[in-house]
Amino acid sequence: MSMRMSYLLTLVLAGALSSAAAQPAAAPEQVARGEYLARIGNCAGCHTAPGGADFAGGRAIDSLFGTFYAPNITADADTGIGRWSADDFWQAMHNGKRADGSAMYPACPYPNYTHVHREDIDAIYAYLRSLPPVQQQNRAHELSFPASARPLVSLWQWLFFKPGSFQDDPSQTPAWNRGAYLVQGLGHCSACHAERNAFGVSRGDGSAPGARIRNWYAPSLYSSAEAGLQAWPVEKGAALLRHGKAEEASAMGPMADVVFQSLQYLTEADAMAMATYLHALPDHDTEPAVRLLPVRQADLPAVMQRGQKIYEEHCQDCHGRDGEGSLAAPALAGNRAVVLADPTNLLNVIRDGGYPPSTGGNPRPYGMPPFGFLNDVELAALATYIRTSWGNAGTPVSSANVTRKD
């Protein structure tokens, strides 16, 4: 092969690559903004596997349709998005289309990201491209039919997804509009806090319950009896978002991970904006998330007696004789997390323990030790006692409602 032919072949091969590789480096301030926005979107929460390289994918995401595996979004040319242009990345985040034009599964919350402004998407793209590329092959999803048929995702998008763009509401304050933009868009709060229908579409009506996430219940944001902030001062809501702790309330389970990985990095202004918007949401009674199997009325006294005995032996020293709480432990009396219609979170905390996230505003959080030695009958009895004592009006929990994690 002549030198001229070799040169031409090199040009052809180089031209076959996306123009992304030839783009000039982004300005430092755009990269810094992209890092902040990627944290708000908690991109690493899905795209970083436990013990894996940042953004290299591989994390398993369970769903009703099977297991999705998050892809590599580092700048690696062969296994990541190194050959994607800024337009390709915008197409994915705004329209739910991969660089090859195929439809993306909505396990990626692009139904929320579609509301994010182009300049913010470009900043996230600049940040991801500034990071070291990691070569790690993407793992195929493990889905049941018909979800496994990727061409049907285009039909799903035609039926259930419409690209959009956030528009300020001129009747609202700048803080409300900023909060709405963050909550509805990058924060993608509805992706976890709203029940999905049989087609995997988040229900938009405020009466819908929350959703199950990693064997936890993500309570509704439209109910002050669940996770809604309607009855809270805005400052208290902002503190919970940033610190994972606000007076008697703590973030636990998957929400503790969200605060640790994402929300603790909010600026004070953005935390206040999100809390302002959440505070203003309509306050609705929600549908029951589960239907509890009843405890027979004749059995309830014995269940309560067993639960009280366990409480006095293992819980009273920290949580108080009457559930009033202490410096080391929250009050259980009047605690809305305790009396949720779905008792999953209470059962998880008793059995497996847990800690709020360690954040700048709560650097040494007090934790709950696990009581995994309790069997299902004892666990249900203790939960029943806590949910129905000291003025709490929760529903008794049958041992048949105790769900063991694998």
C-alpha positions as CSV (number, residue, x, y, z in Angstrom):
1,M,0.0,0.0,0.0
2,S,1.4,3.4,-1.0
3,M,2.0,6.1,1.6
4,R,-0.7,8.2,0.0
5,M,-3.3,5.3,0.3
6,S,-2.3,4.8,3.9
7,Y,-2.8,8.4,4.6
8,L,-6.2,8.4,2.9
9,L,-7.3,5.3,4.8
10,T,-6.3,7.0,8.1
11,L,-8.4,10.0,7.3
12,V,-11.4,7.8,6.4
13,L,-11.1,5.8,9.7
14,A,-10.7,9.0,11.7
15,G,-13.8,10.5,10.0
16,A,-15.8,7.4,10.9
17,L,-15.5,8.3,14.6
18,S,-17.9,10.7,16.2
19,S,-16.9,14.3,16.1
20,A,-17.0,14.1,19.9
21,A,-13.4,13.0,20.0
22,A,-12.2,16.2,18.2
23,Q,-14.2,18.6,20.4
24,P,-12.1,21.2,22.3
25,A,-11.9,20.8,26.0
26,A,-14.7,22.4,27.9
27,A,-14.2,25.5,30.1
28,P,-13.4,24.7,33.7
29,E,-16.5,26.5,34.9
30,Q,-18.7,24.4,32.7
31,V,-17.1,21.2,34.0
32,A,-17.5,22.3,37.6
33,R,-21.2,23.1,36.9
34,G,-21.6,19.7,35.3
35,E,-20.2,18.0,38.3
36,Y,-22.6,19.8,40.5
37,L,-25.6,18.9,38.3
38,A,-24.5,15.3,38.0
39,R,-24.5,15.1,41.7
40,I,-28.0,16.5,41.9
41,G,-29.1,13.9,39.3
42,N,-27.2,11.3,41.3
43,C,-25.8,9.8,38.1
44,A,-23.2,7.9,40.0
45,G,-26.0,6.3,42.1
46,C,-27.0,4.1,39.2
47,H,-23.9,4.2,36.9
48,T,-21.4,3.1,39.6
49,A,-21.5,-0.6,40.7
50,P,-20.6,-1.3,44.4
51,G,-16.8,-1.4,44.5
52,G,-16.6,-0.4,40.8
53,A,-15.1,2.5,39.0
54,D,-17.0,5.7,39.0
55,F,-19.6,5.9,36.2
56,A,-18.4,2.6,34.6
57,G,-21.8,1.0,34.9
58,G,-22.7,-2.5,35.9
59,R,-25.0,-1.7,38.8
60,A,-28.0,-4.0,38.9
61,I,-31.4,-2.2,39.0
62,D,-34.3,-4.5,39.9
63,S,-37.7,-3.8,38.4
64,L,-41.1,-5.5,37.8
65,F,-39.7,-6.5,34.3
66,G,-36.4,-8.0,35.5
67,T,-33.0,-6.7,36.1
68,F,-31.5,-3.7,34.3
69,Y,-27.7,-3.1,34.3
70,A,-26.6,0.5,34.1
71,P,-24.3,1.2,31.2
72,N,-20.8,2.7,31.2
73,I,-21.0,6.5,30.8
74,T,-17.3,7.2,31.1
75,A,-15.5,8.7,28.1
76,D,-14.1,5.3,26.9
77,A,-14.5,5.2,23.2
78,D,-15.3,1.5,22.9
79,T,-17.4,0.7,26.0
80,G,-18.6,4.1,27.2
81,I,-19.8,7.3,25.6
82,G,-16.4,8.5,24.3
83,R,-17.7,8.6,20.7
84,W,-20.9,10.4,21.6
85,S,-21.2,14.1,20.7
86,A,-22.9,16.7,22.8
87,D,-25.9,16.3,20.5
88,D,-25.9,12.5,21.1
89,F,-25.9,13.0,24.8
90,W,-28.7,15.6,24.6
91,Q,-30.7,13.2,22.4
92,A,-30.4,10.5,25.1
93,M,-31.3,12.8,28.0
94,H,-34.1,14.7,26.3
95,N,-35.6,12.2,23.8
96,G,-34.6,8.9,25.3
97,K,-32.6,7.8,22.2
98,R,-29.2,6.3,22.1
99,A,-26.5,7.5,19.8
100,D,-27.4,4.8,17.3
101,G,-31.0,6.1,17.3
102,S,-32.6,3.2,19.2
103,A,-35.0,3.8,22.0
104,M,-33.7,3.7,25.6
105,Y,-35.5,1.8,28.4
106,P,-37.1,4.2,30.9
107,A,-35.1,2.6,33.7
108,C,-33.0,5.7,32.9
109,P,-35.3,8.5,34.1
110,Y,-35.3,10.4,30.9
111,P,-39.1,11.1,31.3
112,N,-37.8,13.4,34.1
113,Y,-34.5,14.5,32.4
114,T,-36.4,15.7,29.3
115,H,-37.4,18.8,31.4
116,V,-33.7,19.8,31.9
117,H,-32.4,22.7,29.9
118,R,-29.9,22.1,27.1
119,E,-27.1,24.1,28.8
120,D,-27.3,21.9,31.9
121,I,-27.2,18.7,29.8
122,D,-24.2,20.1,28.0
123,A,-22.5,20.8,31.3
124,I,-23.0,17.3,32.5
125,Y,-21.6,16.0,29.2
126,A,-18.6,18.2,29.7
127,Y,-18.0,16.9,33.2
128,L,-18.3,13.2,32.2
129,R,-15.9,13.7,29.3
130,S,-13.4,15.4,31.7
131,L,-13.1,12.1,33.8
132,P,-10.7,9.3,33.1
133,P,-12.2,6.8,30.6
134,V,-12.8,3.3,32.0
135,Q,-12.9,0.3,29.6
136,Q,-15.7,-1.9,31.0
137,Q,-18.1,-3.8,28.8
138,N,-21.8,-3.2,29.4
139,R,-23.8,-6.1,30.7
140,A,-26.9,-7.3,28.9
141,H,-30.2,-6.7,30.8
142,E,-32.0,-9.7,32.2
143,L,-35.6,-9.0,31.3
144,S,-38.8,-11.0,30.9
145,F,-40.9,-10.9,27.7
146,P,-42.2,-8.5,26.4
147,A,-39.8,-6.1,28.0
148,S,-36.9,-8.0,26.6
149,A,-38.0,-7.1,23.1
150,R,-36.2,-3.7,22.6
151,P,-38.1,-2.7,19.5
152,L,-41.2,-2.5,21.7
153,V,-39.6,0.3,23.7
154,S,-40.3,2.6,20.7
155,L,-43.9,1.7,21.1
156,W,-43.8,2.4,24.8
157,Q,-42.3,5.9,24.1
158,W,-45.0,6.6,21.5
159,L,-47.7,5.7,24.0
160,F,-46.3,7.1,27.3
161,F,-43.5,9.5,26.7
162,K,-43.5,13.0,25.3
163,P,-40.3,15.1,25.3
164,G,-40.7,18.4,27.0
165,S,-39.0,21.4,28.4
166,F,-39.5,23.1,31.8
167,Q,-41.2,26.4,31.6
168,D,-41.3,28.8,34.6
169,D,-44.7,29.5,36.0
170,P,-45.0,33.3,36.1
171,S,-47.5,33.1,39.0
172,Q,-44.9,31.5,41.2
173,T,-41.8,32.8,42.9
174,P,-38.3,32.3,41.5
175,A,-37.6,29.9,44.4
176,W,-40.7,27.8,43.6
177,N,-39.7,27.6,39.9
178,R,-36.2,26.6,40.6
179,G,-37.4,24.0,43.0
180,A,-39.9,22.6,40.5
181,Y,-37.2,22.5,37.9
182,L,-34.9,20.5,40.1
183,V,-37.5,18.2,41.6
184,Q,-39.2,17.4,38.3
185,G,-36.0,17.2,36.3
186,L,-32.6,16.2,37.5
187,G,-33.8,15.3,41.0
188,H,-36.3,12.9,39.3
189,C,-38.1,12.5,42.6
190,S,-41.2,11.0,41.1
191,A,-39.1,8.1,39.7
192,C,-39.0,6.6,43.2
193,H,-41.8,8.4,45.1
194,A,-44.7,7.6,42.8
195,E,-46.2,4.2,42.1
196,R,-45.8,2.8,38.6
197,N,-48.6,1.2,36.6
198,A,-48.3,-2.2,34.8
199,F,-46.5,-0.5,32.0
200,G,-43.8,1.0,34.2
201,V,-45.3,4.6,34.0
202,S,-45.2,6.7,37.1
203,R,-48.6,7.7,38.2
204,G,-49.0,11.5,38.2
205,D,-52.0,11.9,40.4
206,G,-51.4,13.0,44.0
207,S,-53.6,10.3,45.4
208,A,-51.2,7.5,44.2
209,P,-49.1,5.8,46.8
210,G,-45.3,5.8,46.8
211,A,-43.3,2.9,45.3
212,R,-41.2,0.0,46.4
213,I,-37.4,0.6,45.9
214,R,-34.9,-2.1,46.9
215,N,-37.4,-3.7,49.4
216,W,-38.2,-0.3,50.9
217,Y,-41.2,1.9,50.5
218,A,-40.6,5.4,49.1
219,P,-43.5,7.3,50.6
220,S,-45.7,9.7,48.7
221,L,-44.5,13.4,48.5
222,Y,-48.2,14.4,48.1
223,S,-49.2,13.3,51.6
224,S,-48.1,15.1,54.8
225,A,-48.9,11.8,56.5
226,E,-46.2,10.1,54.5
227,A,-43.1,11.9,53.1
228,G,-44.8,15.2,52.1
229,L,-43.3,18.5,53.4
230,Q,-46.6,20.4,53.3
231,A,-46.8,20.8,57.1
232,W,-43.1,21.5,57.7
233,P,-41.4,24.9,57.7
234,V,-39.4,25.2,54.5
235,E,-36.1,25.5,56.4
236,K,-36.8,22.1,58.1
237,G,-37.4,20.5,54.7
238,A,-34.2,21.9,53.3
239,A,-32.3,20.6,56.3
240,L,-33.6,17.1,55.7
241,L,-32.7,17.2,52.1
242,R,-29.1,18.4,52.7
243,H,-28.3,16.7,56.0
244,G,-30.5,13.6,56.1
245,K,-31.6,14.8,59.5
246,A,-34.1,17.4,60.7
247,E,-35.2,17.3,64.3
248,E,-37.1,14.0,64.7
249,A,-36.9,13.0,61.0
250,S,-34.1,11.0,59.5
251,A,-33.4,9.6,56.0
252,M,-32.9,5.9,56.1
253,G,-32.5,3.0,53.6
254,P,-32.2,4.0,49.9
255,M,-33.0,7.7,50.8
256,A,-30.0,7.8,53.0
257,D,-27.9,6.8,50.0
258,V,-29.5,9.5,47.9
259,V,-28.7,12.2,50.5
260,F,-25.1,10.9,51.0
261,Q,-24.3,10.6,47.2
262,S,-26.4,13.5,46.0
263,L,-28.5,15.9,48.0
264,Q,-25.9,16.8,50.6
265,Y,-24.1,18.7,47.8
266,L,-27.0,21.0,47.2
267,T,-26.3,24.7,47.6
268,E,-28.3,26.2,50.4
269,A,-30.3,28.1,47.8
270,D,-31.2,25.0,45.8
271,A,-32.1,23.0,48.9
272,M,-34.4,25.9,50.0
273,A,-35.9,26.0,46.4
274,M,-36.6,22.3,46.4
275,A,-38.2,22.4,49.9
276,T,-40.2,25.4,48.8
277,Y,-41.7,23.5,45.8
278,L,-42.3,20.3,47.9
279,H,-43.9,22.4,50.6
280,A,-46.4,23.8,48.1
281,L,-47.5,20.4,46.6
282,P,-51.2,19.6,47.1
283,D,-51.7,17.5,50.3
284,H,-53.7,14.4,49.5
285,D,-54.7,11.2,51.3
286,T,-53.1,8.4,49.4
287,E,-54.3,5.0,48.4
288,P,-53.0,2.2,50.6
289,A,-49.7,0.9,49.3
290,V,-50.4,-2.6,50.6
291,R,-53.3,-4.5,52.0
292,L,-52.2,-5.9,55.4
293,L,-53.5,-9.3,56.5
294,P,-55.5,-8.6,59.6
295,V,-54.6,-9.7,63.1
296,R,-57.5,-11.4,64.7
297,Q,-59.1,-9.2,67.4
298,A,-59.0,-12.1,69.8
299,D,-55.3,-12.5,69.3
300,L,-54.4,-8.8,69.6
301,P,-54.0,-8.7,73.5
302,A,-51.4,-11.5,73.4
303,V,-49.6,-9.9,70.4
304,M,-49.5,-6.6,72.3
305,Q,-48.2,-8.2,75.4
306,R,-45.4,-10.0,73.5
307,G,-44.5,-6.8,71.7
308,Q,-44.4,-4.7,74.9
309,K,-42.1,-7.3,76.5
310,I,-39.7,-7.1,73.6
311,Y,-39.8,-3.3,73.6
312,E,-39.0,-3.1,77.3
313,E,-36.1,-5.5,77.0
314,H,-34.5,-4.1,73.8
315,C,-35.9,-0.6,72.8
316,Q,-37.0,1.3,75.9
317,D,-33.5,2.4,77.0
318,C,-33.0,4.5,73.9
319,H,-36.6,5.3,72.7
320,G,-38.1,5.9,76.1
321,R,-40.7,4.2,78.1
322,D,-43.5,6.0,76.3
323,G,-41.8,6.3,72.9
324,E,-40.7,9.8,73.6
325,G,-37.2,9.3,72.3
326,S,-33.8,10.6,73.5
327,L,-30.7,12.3,72.3
328,A,-29.6,9.0,70.8
329,A,-32.9,7.9,69.3
330,P,-35.9,9.5,67.7
331,A,-39.3,9.6,69.3
332,L,-41.6,6.8,68.1
333,A,-44.8,8.4,69.5
334,G,-46.3,10.5,66.9
335,N,-43.7,9.5,64.3
336,R,-45.3,9.3,60.9
337,A,-42.7,6.9,59.5
338,V,-43.8,4.4,62.2
339,V,-47.5,4.4,61.3
340,L,-47.3,4.3,57.5
341,A,-49.9,2.1,56.0
342,D,-47.0,0.1,54.5
343,P,-44.9,-1.1,57.5
344,T,-42.0,-2.2,55.4
345,N,-39.6,0.5,56.5
346,L,-40.3,0.0,60.2
347,L,-39.7,-3.7,59.8
348,N,-36.5,-3.2,57.9
349,V,-35.1,-0.8,60.5
350,I,-35.9,-3.1,63.4
351,R,-34.5,-6.2,61.7
352,D,-31.6,-4.8,59.8
353,G,-30.8,-1.6,61.7
354,G,-29.6,1.4,59.8
355,Y,-27.9,4.8,59.9
356,P,-28.9,8.2,58.6
357,P,-26.2,9.4,56.2
358,S,-23.1,11.1,57.5
359,T,-23.2,14.6,56.1
360,G,-21.8,18.1,56.9
361,G,-24.8,18.9,58.9
362,N,-24.9,15.5,60.7
363,P,-21.3,14.2,60.7
364,R,-21.7,11.6,63.4
365,P,-25.2,10.1,63.0
366,Y,-26.6,7.9,65.7
367,G,-27.5,4.5,64.3
368,M,-30.0,1.8,65.0
369,P,-28.5,-1.7,65.8
370,P,-30.0,-4.7,64.0
371,F,-32.4,-7.0,65.8
372,G,-32.2,-9.8,63.3
373,F,-32.5,-12.3,66.0
374,L,-36.2,-11.7,66.2
375,N,-38.3,-14.2,64.4
376,D,-41.3,-13.2,62.2
377,V,-43.8,-13.5,65.1
378,E,-41.7,-11.4,67.4
379,L,-40.9,-8.8,64.8
380,A,-44.6,-8.4,63.9
381,A,-45.5,-8.2,67.6
382,L,-42.9,-5.5,68.3
383,A,-44.0,-3.5,65.2
384,T,-47.7,-3.8,66.2
385,Y,-46.9,-2.6,69.7
386,I,-45.0,0.4,68.4
387,R,-47.6,1.3,65.8
388,T,-50.5,1.2,68.2
389,S,-49.1,2.6,71.5
390,W,-48.7,6.2,72.9
391,G,-51.5,7.5,70.7
392,N,-50.1,6.0,67.4
393,A,-53.0,4.9,65.2
394,G,-51.1,2.4,62.9
395,T,-52.6,-0.9,61.8
396,P,-51.4,-4.1,63.6
397,V,-48.9,-6.2,61.6
398,S,-49.4,-9.9,61.2
399,S,-46.4,-12.2,60.9
400,A,-47.7,-13.1,57.5
401,N,-46.9,-9.5,56.4
402,V,-43.2,-9.7,57.4
403,T,-41.3,-10.0,54.2
404,R,-37.8,-11.4,54.5
405,K,-35.1,-10.1,52.3
406,D,-33.1,-12.6,50.2
